[in-house]
């Protein structure tokens, strides 16, 4: 499992570790890992041109010491100093001792002549254009609000150049704790982060700026608390959570999930939700709604009822809402049950917040950004730009676990604790009905006894893998995603 910690937690851990180490040892560990990652990316170090974009503080120090190591191996290294009066003195001296050179931002390009920022960054821009590698050490993990005006043109120049871009700990301009990007930021091909992941490396929109992330061990693990800010499950974690039938299992022990979905206008939503539940391993699926004929035609094993949720028979969990139209009565009836309930799509709009908050059994809500925005009373762009805080806020308001779908799918519990981040998502899942399949899949896991947090996390993981397998670089539909779920399940178990 990958974990991520807040800036405050990381800094506290670093202080505790540095108190036990010789002065500068932690920075040297970070610099060694950064230099090794840069060398791996370059392939051949000797004769390569490296530009360091160096801000103030320890982040700039890490960058300069790593540049010194590359210069010692024969690279031509030039540091562009964005804060010359606050540059790390030891790192700068080390770079110069190994033959590297440093220039001030604006040097030889009108720094004192009153020219604008773009003109003052001209010399640095020319260095970037000729570079094989640009190392972003502008701002550390405490940066807020995007790049300053003097640094933003350099980030733009690096993005347009043919150079590989490596970010030190976090791309400058993105916010470490929230994953938000509130202005210009560096777009990296590789981010080398130290000690632990930071939340912004796992959550969009910041994740998009990080490129590939490489974690360098600097000995921080023993100083970090047991509970992180974020968790990202991996194959072994998901495999340990998968509900597997035992010798004495029957359809009821495996879990019976009720699906209250579909309408005359959207019968396909019911079919897709049922398909997700069946492919997710449900022992049986009970369907309630007006699309019974379409459901049985596709899945004859489905138990269909037209008597409403309370008379449908025994279930261990309900899924309500996909394609439900305006059927508020059915949504209310499902919420009145004493088993776990997943609310999706139209159900999110129709569910009474007080009724959700009053439930004694667990509730899982699965909105996309637009639906979450409507529930929170904000613009969709606000949710997409602040995914982490939006998921937490929605979970707190409804006293429910929230699975916020999107480029980064998040699972947040109402009582706090680590937010789960799904690492398997793919843009190919942006297709009509894909969310209905996810709802059925998660519902089957709820019926099998998983918590709302685990059911949402495992379902998102399998759903993402299924989307990748079904698409394989080509267009797909929701039906294809459902059909690929067993392959994803086998892959995780193997």
C-alpha positions as CSV (number, residue, x, y, z in Angstrom):
1,X,0.0,0.0,0.0
2,X,1.3,3.5,-0.9
3,X,0.7,6.1,1.8
4,X,0.9,9.9,1.8
5,X,1.4,12.3,4.6
6,X,0.8,16.0,5.1
7,X,3.5,18.6,5.0
8,X,3.3,19.3,8.7
9,X,3.7,15.5,9.5
10,X,6.6,15.2,7.1
11,X,8.4,18.1,8.6
12,X,7.9,16.9,12.1
13,X,9.3,13.5,11.1
14,X,12.3,15.1,9.4
15,X,13.1,17.2,12.4
16,X,13.0,14.1,14.6
17,X,15.3,12.2,12.2
18,X,17.7,15.0,11.7
19,X,18.2,15.3,15.5
20,X,19.8,11.8,15.4
21,X,21.9,12.3,12.3
22,X,25.1,14.2,11.6
23,X,24.4,17.7,10.2
24,X,23.4,17.7,6.6
25,X,23.1,13.9,6.4
26,X,19.4,13.9,5.5
27,X,20.0,16.4,2.6
28,X,22.8,14.2,1.3
29,X,20.5,11.2,1.3
30,X,17.9,13.1,-0.7
31,X,20.5,14.5,-3.1
32,X,22.0,11.1,-3.7
33,X,18.6,9.6,-4.6
34,X,17.7,12.6,-6.8
35,X,21.0,12.4,-8.7
36,X,20.6,8.6,-9.2
37,X,17.1,9.2,-10.6
38,X,18.3,11.9,-12.9
39,X,21.2,9.7,-14.1
40,X,18.7,6.8,-14.8
41,X,16.5,9.2,-16.8
42,X,19.5,10.5,-18.8
43,X,20.9,7.1,-19.5
44,X,24.4,8.6,-20.2
45,X,25.5,11.4,-17.8
46,X,28.9,12.4,-19.3
47,X,28.5,15.3,-21.7
48,X,24.8,15.9,-21.0
49,X,23.6,19.5,-20.3
50,X,21.7,19.9,-17.1
51,X,19.9,23.1,-15.9
52,X,19.0,23.4,-12.2
53,X,16.1,25.9,-11.4
54,X,17.0,26.7,-7.8
55,X,14.9,28.5,-5.3
56,X,15.6,29.1,-1.6
57,X,15.8,26.8,1.3
58,X,16.3,23.0,1.6
59,X,14.6,22.2,-1.7
60,X,17.2,24.3,-3.5
61,X,19.9,22.6,-1.4
62,X,18.8,19.2,-2.5
63,X,18.9,20.3,-6.1
64,X,22.4,21.9,-5.9
65,X,23.9,18.9,-4.2
66,X,22.4,16.5,-6.7
67,X,23.7,18.8,-9.5
68,X,27.2,18.5,-7.9
69,X,27.0,14.8,-8.1
70,X,26.0,14.9,-11.8
71,X,28.8,17.4,-12.5
72,X,31.3,15.0,-10.9
73,X,30.2,12.4,-13.4
74,X,30.9,14.7,-16.4
75,X,27.6,16.5,-16.9
76,X,27.7,20.2,-17.8
77,X,25.6,21.7,-14.9
78,X,24.3,25.2,-14.7
79,X,22.2,26.5,-11.8
80,X,19.8,29.3,-12.4
81,X,19.4,31.0,-9.0
82,X,15.9,32.5,-8.5
83,X,16.6,33.7,-5.0
84,X,20.4,34.5,-5.1
85,X,20.4,36.0,-1.6
86,X,18.7,33.0,-0.1
87,X,20.4,30.2,-2.0
88,X,21.6,27.2,0.1
89,X,25.3,28.1,0.6
90,X,26.6,24.6,1.1
91,X,24.9,23.3,-2.0
92,X,26.1,26.2,-4.1
93,X,29.7,25.7,-2.9
94,X,29.5,22.0,-3.7
95,X,28.3,22.6,-7.2
96,X,31.1,25.1,-7.9
97,X,33.7,22.7,-6.5
98,X,32.7,20.1,-9.0
99,X,32.9,22.4,-12.0
100,X,29.2,23.5,-12.2
101,X,28.3,27.1,-12.6
102,X,25.6,29.4,-11.4
103,X,23.9,32.4,-12.9
104,X,21.3,34.7,-11.3
105,X,17.9,34.9,-13.0
106,X,18.2,37.9,-15.4
107,X,22.0,37.9,-15.5
108,X,23.2,39.3,-18.8
109,X,19.6,40.0,-19.9
110,X,18.7,43.3,-18.5
111,X,18.1,42.5,-14.8
112,X,18.8,46.1,-13.8
113,X,17.3,47.9,-16.8
114,X,13.6,47.7,-15.9
115,X,12.8,45.1,-18.6
116,X,9.7,42.9,-18.0
117,X,9.9,39.4,-16.4
118,X,9.9,37.5,-19.7
119,X,12.9,39.5,-20.9
120,X,14.7,39.0,-17.6
121,X,14.3,35.3,-17.9
122,X,15.7,35.2,-21.4
123,X,19.2,33.9,-20.6
124,X,17.8,31.2,-18.4
125,X,15.3,30.3,-21.2
126,X,18.2,29.9,-23.6
127,X,19.9,27.5,-21.2
128,X,16.7,25.5,-20.9
129,X,16.3,25.3,-24.7
130,X,19.8,23.7,-24.9
131,X,19.4,21.4,-22.0
132,X,19.0,17.6,-21.9
133,X,17.6,17.8,-18.4
134,X,15.9,20.5,-16.3
135,X,15.7,20.0,-12.6
136,X,12.9,21.8,-10.8
137,X,14.0,22.9,-7.4
138,X,12.1,26.2,-7.3
139,X,9.7,25.7,-4.5
140,X,9.5,23.0,-1.7
141,X,6.5,21.2,-0.3
142,X,5.3,24.3,1.5
143,X,4.5,26.3,-1.6
144,X,1.1,27.8,-2.0
145,X,-0.8,29.5,-4.8
146,X,1.2,28.7,-8.0
147,X,4.5,30.0,-9.2
148,X,5.7,33.6,-8.8
149,X,5.7,35.7,-11.9
150,X,9.5,35.4,-12.3
151,X,9.4,31.6,-12.2
152,X,6.3,30.9,-14.3
153,X,8.1,31.7,-17.7
154,X,10.8,29.2,-16.8
155,X,8.2,26.5,-16.2
156,X,6.6,27.3,-19.5
157,X,9.9,27.3,-21.3
158,X,10.8,23.9,-19.8
159,X,7.5,22.4,-20.9
160,X,8.1,23.6,-24.5
161,X,11.7,22.4,-24.6
162,X,12.9,19.0,-25.6
163,X,14.4,18.5,-22.2
164,X,13.3,16.0,-19.6
165,X,11.9,17.7,-16.5
166,X,12.5,16.3,-13.1
167,X,10.7,17.8,-10.1
168,X,12.3,17.7,-6.6
169,X,9.9,16.3,-4.0
170,X,6.9,18.0,-5.7
171,X,6.4,20.0,-8.9
172,X,6.7,23.7,-8.0
173,X,3.4,25.5,-8.1
174,X,1.2,22.6,-7.0
175,X,0.0,22.3,-3.4
176,X,1.3,19.3,-1.5
177,X,-1.5,18.7,1.0
178,X,-4.6,19.3,-1.2
179,X,-3.5,18.4,-4.8
180,X,-4.8,21.8,-5.9
181,X,-3.1,23.9,-8.6
182,X,-4.0,27.6,-8.3
183,X,-1.7,29.1,-10.9
184,X,1.2,28.3,-13.1
185,X,3.1,25.1,-12.2
186,X,5.9,23.0,-13.4
187,X,4.9,19.9,-15.5
188,X,7.4,17.2,-14.8
189,X,8.2,14.0,-16.6
190,X,9.5,12.5,-13.3
191,X,9.0,13.6,-9.7
192,X,11.5,12.4,-7.2
193,X,10.0,12.6,-3.7
194,X,11.7,11.9,-0.4
195,X,10.7,9.8,2.6
196,X,7.0,9.4,1.7
197,X,4.5,10.4,-0.9
198,X,2.7,13.8,-0.5
199,X,-1.1,13.9,-1.1
200,X,-0.7,16.1,-4.1
201,X,1.3,13.4,-5.9
202,X,-1.7,11.0,-5.7
203,X,-4.6,13.4,-6.3
204,X,-5.6,15.3,-9.4
205,X,-5.2,18.0,-10.7
206,X,-1.7,18.0,-9.1
207,X,-1.0,14.4,-10.0
208,X,-1.2,15.2,-13.7
209,X,1.8,17.6,-13.2
210,X,4.0,15.0,-11.4
211,X,4.5,12.6,-14.2
212,X,6.1,9.3,-13.0
213,X,6.7,9.4,-9.2
214,X,9.9,7.8,-7.7
215,X,10.0,7.5,-4.0
216,X,13.5,7.8,-2.4
217,X,13.9,6.2,1.0
218,X,15.7,8.6,3.4
219,X,15.0,6.7,6.6
220,X,11.8,8.5,7.5
221,X,9.4,5.5,8.0
222,X,10.1,5.1,11.7
223,X,9.3,8.7,12.4
224,X,5.9,8.7,10.6
225,X,2.6,8.1,12.4
226,X,0.7,4.9,11.8
227,X,-2.2,6.7,10.1
228,X,-1.5,8.6,6.9
229,X,-3.5,11.2,5.1
230,X,-4.1,9.1,2.0
231,X,-3.8,5.5,1.1
232,X,-3.5,3.9,-2.4
233,X,-4.3,0.2,-2.5
234,X,-2.1,-2.1,-4.6
235,X,-2.7,-5.7,-5.9
236,X,-1.8,-7.4,-2.6
237,X,-4.1,-5.1,-0.6
238,X,-7.0,-5.7,-2.9
239,X,-6.4,-9.5,-3.0
240,X,-6.6,-9.6,0.8
241,X,-10.0,-8.0,0.7
242,X,-11.6,-10.0,-2.1
243,X,-14.5,-12.1,-0.8
244,X,-14.0,-15.7,-1.8
245,X,-16.5,-18.5,-1.5
246,X,-15.8,-21.3,1.0
247,X,-16.7,-25.0,0.8
248,X,-20.0,-24.4,2.6
249,X,-20.9,-21.2,0.7
250,X,-24.3,-20.9,-0.9
251,X,-25.9,-17.9,-2.7
252,X,-27.0,-16.3,0.5
253,X,-23.7,-16.7,2.3
254,X,-21.9,-15.2,-0.8
255,X,-24.2,-12.2,-0.6
256,X,-27.5,-11.2,-2.2
257,X,-27.6,-7.6,-3.5
258,X,-30.8,-5.7,-4.4
259,X,-30.8,-3.4,-7.4
260,X,-33.4,-0.7,-7.5
261,X,-32.6,1.0,-10.8
262,X,-33.8,1.8,-14.3
263,X,-36.9,3.4,-15.7
264,X,-38.9,3.4,-18.9
265,X,-36.5,6.0,-20.2
266,X,-33.3,4.3,-18.9
267,X,-33.8,0.5,-18.8
268,X,-30.1,0.0,-19.8
269,X,-29.0,1.4,-16.4
270,X,-30.7,-1.5,-14.7
271,X,-29.1,-4.0,-17.0
272,X,-25.6,-2.6,-16.5
273,X,-25.9,-2.3,-12.7
274,X,-27.0,-6.0,-12.6
275,X,-24.1,-7.0,-14.8
276,X,-21.7,-5.3,-12.5
277,X,-23.2,-7.1,-9.5
278,X,-23.1,-10.5,-11.1
279,X,-19.5,-10.0,-12.4
280,X,-18.6,-8.8,-8.9
281,X,-19.3,-12.1,-7.4
282,X,-22.8,-11.7,-5.9
283,X,-24.4,-14.9,-4.9
284,X,-27.7,-13.6,-6.2
285,X,-29.2,-10.4,-7.5
286,X,-32.7,-9.2,-6.7
287,X,-33.9,-6.6,-9.2
288,X,-36.8,-4.2,-8.4
289,X,-38.0,-1.7,-11.0
290,X,-39.7,-1.3,-14.4
291,X,-36.9,-2.8,-16.4
292,X,-37.4,-6.4,-15.2
293,X,-38.1,-7.7,-18.7
294,X,-34.8,-6.2,-20.1
295,X,-32.8,-7.5,-17.1
296,X,-34.1,-11.1,-17.3
297,X,-33.6,-11.2,-21.1
298,X,-29.9,-10.4,-20.6
299,X,-29.4,-12.2,-17.2
300,X,-32.0,-14.9,-16.6
301,X,-30.5,-15.7,-13.2
302,X,-31.7,-12.4,-11.8
303,X,-34.6,-12.6,-9.3
304,X,-37.1,-10.0,-10.4
305,X,-39.8,-8.4,-8.3
306,X,-42.4,-5.7,-9.1
307,X,-43.5,-5.3,-5.4
308,X,-41.0,-2.7,-4.3
309,X,-37.9,-3.0,-2.2
310,X,-39.6,-4.1,1.1
311,X,-41.3,-7.1,-0.6
312,X,-38.4,-8.1,-2.9
313,X,-37.0,-10.7,-0.5
314,X,-33.9,-10.9,1.7
315,X,-30.9,-8.9,0.6
316,X,-27.6,-8.1,2.4
317,X,-27.2,-4.7,0.6
318,X,-29.1,-2.4,-1.8
319,X,-28.0,-0.4,-4.8
320,X,-30.4,2.4,-5.7
321,X,-30.5,5.2,-8.2
322,X,-28.9,4.3,-11.6
323,X,-31.4,5.4,-14.3
324,X,-34.1,5.9,-11.7
325,X,-35.5,9.0,-13.2
326,X,-37.8,10.7,-10.7
327,X,-38.8,7.7,-8.6
328,X,-38.2,9.3,-5.2
329,X,-40.5,6.8,-3.4
330,X,-38.3,3.9,-4.2
331,X,-35.2,5.7,-3.1
332,X,-36.9,6.6,0.2
333,X,-38.0,3.0,0.7
334,X,-34.5,1.7,0.1
335,X,-33.0,4.3,2.6
336,X,-35.5,3.0,5.1
337,X,-34.0,-0.5,5.2
338,X,-31.5,-1.7,7.8
339,X,-28.8,-3.0,5.4
340,X,-25.9,-1.2,3.7
341,X,-27.1,1.0,0.8
342,X,-25.2,2.4,-2.2
343,X,-26.7,5.5,-3.7
344,X,-25.8,6.5,-7.3
345,X,-26.9,8.7,-10.2
346,X,-30.5,9.9,-9.9
347,X,-30.6,8.5,-6.4
348,X,-28.2,11.1,-5.3
349,X,-30.5,13.8,-6.4
350,X,-33.6,12.2,-5.0
351,X,-32.2,11.1,-1.6
352,X,-33.2,13.3,1.4
353,X,-30.1,14.3,3.2
354,X,-31.6,14.0,6.7
355,X,-32.8,10.5,5.8
356,X,-29.3,9.5,4.7
357,X,-27.8,11.0,7.9
358,X,-30.4,9.2,10.1
359,X,-29.6,5.7,8.7
360,X,-28.3,3.2,11.2
361,X,-26.8,1.0,8.5
362,X,-23.8,2.1,6.4
363,X,-24.3,4.2,3.3
364,X,-22.0,4.6,0.3
365,X,-22.6,7.5,-2.1
366,X,-20.9,7.4,-5.6
367,X,-21.2,10.8,-7.3
368,X,-19.1,12.1,-10.2
369,X,-17.9,15.7,-10.0
370,X,-21.0,17.2,-11.4
371,X,-23.3,15.4,-9.0
372,X,-21.0,16.2,-6.0
373,X,-21.0,19.9,-7.0
374,X,-24.9,19.9,-7.0
375,X,-25.0,18.3,-3.6
376,X,-22.4,20.8,-2.2
377,X,-24.0,23.8,-4.0
378,X,-20.8,24.8,-5.8
379,X,-19.6,24.8,-9.4
380,X,-18.3,21.6,-10.9
381,X,-14.9,23.2,-11.6
382,X,-14.6,23.8,-7.8
383,X,-15.0,20.1,-7.1
384,X,-12.6,19.1,-9.9
385,X,-10.0,21.6,-8.6
386,X,-10.3,20.5,-5.0
387,X,-11.2,16.9,-5.1
388,X,-9.8,15.9,-1.7
389,X,-11.6,18.6,0.3
390,X,-14.8,18.1,-1.7
391,X,-14.9,14.3,-0.9
392,X,-14.3,15.0,2.7
393,X,-16.9,17.7,2.9
394,X,-19.6,15.6,1.2
395,X,-18.9,12.7,3.5
396,X,-19.2,14.9,6.6
397,X,-22.5,16.5,5.4
398,X,-24.2,13.2,4.6
399,X,-22.6,11.1,7.4
400,X,-21.9,8.6,4.6
401,X,-18.9,7.2,2.9
402,X,-18.3,9.0,-0.4
403,X,-16.7,7.5,-3.5
404,X,-16.0,10.6,-5.7
405,X,-15.5,9.4,-9.3
406,X,-13.3,11.0,-11.8
407,X,-9.7,11.3,-13.0
408,X,-8.7,10.5,-9.4
409,X,-11.4,8.4,-7.7
410,X,-11.4,9.0,-3.9
411,X,-13.1,7.2,-1.1
412,X,-13.7,9.3,2.1
413,X,-15.3,8.2,5.3
414,X,-17.6,10.5,7.4
415,X,-15.5,10.1,10.5
416,X,-12.2,11.1,8.9
417,X,-9.2,8.8,8.7
418,X,-7.1,8.1,5.6
419,X,-8.8,8.9,2.3
420,X,-8.4,6.1,-0.2
421,X,-7.0,7.0,-3.7
422,X,-7.6,4.6,-6.6
423,X,-4.5,4.2,-8.8
424,X,-6.1,2.2,-11.6
425,X,-8.4,4.7,-13.3
426,X,-8.3,5.3,-17.0
427,X,-9.9,7.9,-19.3
428,X,-11.4,5.0,-21.3
429,X,-14.0,4.6,-18.4
430,X,-15.5,8.0,-19.4
431,X,-18.3,6.2,-21.3
432,X,-22.1,6.1,-20.7
433,X,-23.1,3.4,-18.2
434,X,-19.7,2.8,-16.8
435,X,-20.8,4.2,-13.4
436,X,-23.8,1.9,-13.4
437,X,-21.4,-1.1,-13.7
438,X,-19.3,0.3,-10.8
439,X,-22.4,0.6,-8.6
440,X,-23.4,-2.9,-9.1
441,X,-19.9,-4.1,-8.5
442,X,-19.6,-2.2,-5.3
443,X,-23.0,-3.3,-4.2
444,X,-22.0,-7.0,-4.6
445,X,-19.0,-6.4,-2.4
446,X,-21.2,-4.7,0.3
447,X,-23.5,-7.7,0.2
448,X,-20.5,-10.0,0.7
449,X,-19.8,-8.1,4.0
450,X,-17.1,-5.6,3.1
451,X,-17.3,-2.2,4.7
452,X,-18.4,0.8,2.6
453,X,-14.8,2.0,2.6
454,X,-13.4,-1.3,1.5
455,X,-16.2,-2.1,-1.0
456,X,-15.8,1.3,-2.6
457,X,-12.0,1.0,-2.8
458,X,-11.9,-2.5,-4.1
459,X,-14.7,-1.8,-6.7
460,X,-12.9,1.3,-8.0
461,X,-9.7,-0.7,-8.3
462,X,-11.3,-3.6,-10.2
463,X,-13.4,-1.3,-12.3
464,X,-10.2,0.6,-13.3
465,X,-8.4,-2.5,-14.2
466,X,-11.4,-3.8,-16.2
467,X,-11.5,-0.5,-18.1
468,X,-7.9,-0.8,-19.0
469,X,-8.2,-4.5,-20.1
470,X,-11.4,-3.9,-22.1
471,X,-10.1,-0.9,-23.9
472,X,-6.5,-1.9,-24.5
473,X,-6.0,1.4,-26.3
474,X,-9.3,1.3,-28.3
475,X,-12.8,2.6,-27.6
476,X,-15.1,0.6,-25.4
477,X,-18.6,0.6,-23.9
478,X,-19.9,-0.1,-20.4
479,X,-20.8,-3.6,-21.3
480,X,-17.2,-4.3,-22.2
481,X,-16.1,-3.0,-18.8
482,X,-18.5,-5.4,-17.0
483,X,-17.3,-8.3,-19.1
484,X,-13.6,-7.6,-18.1
485,X,-14.2,-7.6,-14.4
486,X,-13.5,-11.3,-13.9
487,X,-10.2,-10.8,-15.7
488,X,-9.3,-8.0,-13.3
489,X,-10.3,-10.2,-10.4
490,X,-8.1,-13.0,-11.6
491,X,-5.2,-10.6,-12.2
492,X,-5.4,-9.3,-8.6
493,X,-5.6,-12.8,-7.1
494,X,-2.6,-14.0,-9.2
